[in-house]
Amino acid sequence: MNERAQSPSYAQREAPVPPAAGAQPDPIAPDCRDMDFYEADAGLKRLLDLYLEPALRDRLDPYFERLGRLAGAKLDELAAIADKHPPVLHARDRHGRDEDWIEYHPAYREMEQIAFGDFQFHAMSHRGVFGLDRPLPPVAKYVFQYLFVQAEFGLMCPISVTDTSIHLIRKFGGEELKTRLLPRMLAADLAALWKGSQFITEKTGGSDVGAIETVARGDGGAWRLFGEKWFCSHADADVALLLARPEGAPAGTAGLGLFALPRRLDDGRRNAYRIVRLKDKLGTRSMASGEIRLDGALAYPVGSLANGFKQMLDQVNLSRLSHGVRAAAMMRRCLNEALRAARGRTAFGGRVVNYPLMRRQLMKLMVPAEQALSMVLFAADAMGRAEAGSREAAQLLRLLTPLVKFRACRDNVAVATGAMEVRGGNGYIEDWVTARLVRDAHIGVLWEGTSNIVALDAVGPERGGSLTQGRERALSCRERGAAGVRGRAGSARRPPRAAEPHGARASARDRGSAGASNRALGEAGDRSCARRHAGAAASGARGACSVAGESLVAASMKRSENRPASPAAVALSNQHGTIQWCHELPARAIIIGVRFAASRSFNFLQFLQSGLSPVPETRWCGGILTPSPHLAFVW
Ligand SMILES: Cc1cc2nc3c(=O)[nH]c(=O)nc-3n(C[C@H](O)[C@H](O)[C@H](O)COP(=O)(O)OP(=O)(O)OC[C@H]3O[C@@H](n4cnc5c(N)ncnc54)[C@H](O)[C@@H]3O)c2cc1C
């Protein structure tokens, strides 16, 4: 028995003993090494009170605690090493055979053991883990992802895509395919495990999936693939789900079939495709993304070949939600790092955390971080209810998924940069995690659809059309909005807004100093676009919508019932800022746009820290109203 087998798994192990606190004050501010990321996360715990059944919470808490401690210690060390030692592609084996293989640093392998072996993140939605006899609800799974990603981001791609590939095969695969793949993909023993991946993008088509050129040819009852995949994360996955066009099938997405591509054939030989090159990436450097050439590779059809694209969208949407979770996790890490840095650094005779401008800066990291966490758990809860059969929850999830992906991934870029700045010059140096967080943050706006594509997808079905039609309509709407922006570009002041009832209009000073001025032109275009797009539905809305993003507002407005703002929202408006818009969604969720007055920003930060609520019977979870539950979009 090897050493690994004798020792308890990381999921079972107790916390490492933290080093004794140093007696000497250090002029260099500390970082979050050895922080317990679960213990430190008051917002997460309050949200879990809302969303996780108490008995299950009791059962899972020890695992959350272990992962929280690991993420601040061992995992964090491994992640830093793996980032500095990215994978290397070898074209041949030592016998000169064309057996391409990827070499990983042992630190990456150890993280794989923690993720797939000890905690079994990939399997927890599909079978019992930790001695439980049933799969975990989505909220629990995403909390595990959230804690893990605070230390390591790159590996979450293979973890998540293995989980989502299993989902697709379970949902759409035939019995033979399930028998062939699922026992291997659900294994916890890394020697037996088949990890998954998803190869869609080609040179011709990332956003425009219908343009992909890979061909599937029938071969005596089997299918063989020819073509190239241009972006393949987890390039050496044991089984990849991909889209290819069966010969003779129509052009566009309608003609795409979904296939499972095994890396090895039944006799153990390598399947007929090659990893041609690994990408030299800005971030996610621990994980291998490559280019693949398919030379007649054997692939198994998944579900009906006529529905390939539609089926693949299940995986895309699951991945998008996971991207929201990852962004929330990285923002939490950024916030924790920034708070540690600000509290630990002295300048001009005082701790920098005590300077008002620094507190305002921290607030701007805190609000999107809390907002993203609240949103992803709300969406995860909707997913759980949708899986249990609620149509209303399914509709809500359909809207929340792109909202979360869009907003959280974009915010993550700004929050990571903000956290780097809080640490000062050291934040830019690769000795500190902030530099890696800045690099890693950017991929969120690309993976599983750029922000524009995600926005357009949100609008498609909402407007009763196909995904593609929705994209086209929203695009033309965006173009009209952009024309409006261009028309005003020369003006220093924005023109007065036509409809901002209930005192929704912030003063020019507030807009500027609350950080909105840099978005003002873009908002003007988006706002006019959203109004037109939502049509009559917008007319009864509480205020002009001006979330700094694309057509998503239109989608939420269309869904709204345009009821008056809740008392909680009104109180929020009175005390902390001005409500820009407020919409009630199904499942009693309210999306509220609030613009905080600059003079109130500092109060808001204090308010978050004290945990006091100005609104009776309303509990705040880090900036989010949660009794109903409510969501607040804050910018
Ligand atoms: C590190 C990395 C790893 C990746 N891993 C994978 C993977 O494992 N599997 C996989 O399948 N893919 C993967 N991708 C690909 C990724 O999903 C695509 O890069 C992304 O979807 C964008 O596609 P594209 O690069 O072709 O850009 P394009 O589609 O060419 O887009 C270029 C620009 O045009 C904009 N645009 C396009 N259409 C519209 C429109 N209708 N309206 C407005 N704007 C529009 C986009 O928003 C974007 O800004 C990976 C990418 C990276 C960088």
The ligand as an ORCA input file, in Angstrom:
! r2SCAN-3c Opt
* xyz 0 1
  C      -7.813     30.105    -22.488
  C      -9.013     29.725    -23.275
  C      -9.533     28.467    -23.137
  C     -10.643     28.075    -23.874
  N     -11.121     26.804    -23.736
  C     -12.131     26.397    -24.519
  C     -12.602     25.052    -24.468
  O     -12.140     24.243    -23.669
  N     -13.571     24.666    -25.295
  C     -14.130     25.529    -26.181
  O     -15.010     25.115    -26.909
  N     -13.719     26.802    -26.263
  C     -12.746     27.267    -25.453
  N     -12.320     28.560    -25.514
  C     -12.882     29.429    -26.529
  C     -13.818     30.511    -26.033
  O     -15.029     29.962    -25.611
  C     -13.980     31.486    -27.200
  O     -12.730     32.128    -27.359
  C     -15.066     32.483    -26.971
  O     -16.322     31.855    -26.985
  C     -15.055     33.575    -28.047
  O     -14.993     33.030    -29.325
  P     -13.899     33.546    -30.371
  O     -12.574     33.478    -29.719
  O     -14.064     32.817    -31.637
  O     -14.240     35.078    -30.564
  P     -15.247     35.664    -31.644
  O     -16.470     34.817    -31.665
  O     -14.531     35.855    -32.906
  O     -15.604     37.056    -30.992
  C     -14.789     38.218    -31.198
  C     -15.538     39.395    -30.608
  O     -16.747     39.593    -31.338
  C     -17.817     39.707    -30.445
  N     -19.035     39.215    -31.106
  C     -19.193     38.074    -31.808
  N     -20.454     37.972    -32.241
  C     -21.112     39.071    -31.794
  C     -22.445     39.551    -31.894
  N     -23.388     38.860    -32.540
  N     -22.755     40.725    -31.295
  C     -21.835     41.443    -30.646
  N     -20.560     41.028    -30.508
  C     -20.216     39.859    -31.073
  C     -17.436     38.888    -29.244
  O     -18.147     39.317    -28.086
  C     -15.946     39.180    -29.162
  O     -15.736     40.369    -28.449
  C     -11.242     28.980    -24.764
  C     -10.723     30.267    -24.874
  C      -9.635     30.639    -24.142
  C      -9.071     32.032    -24.303
*
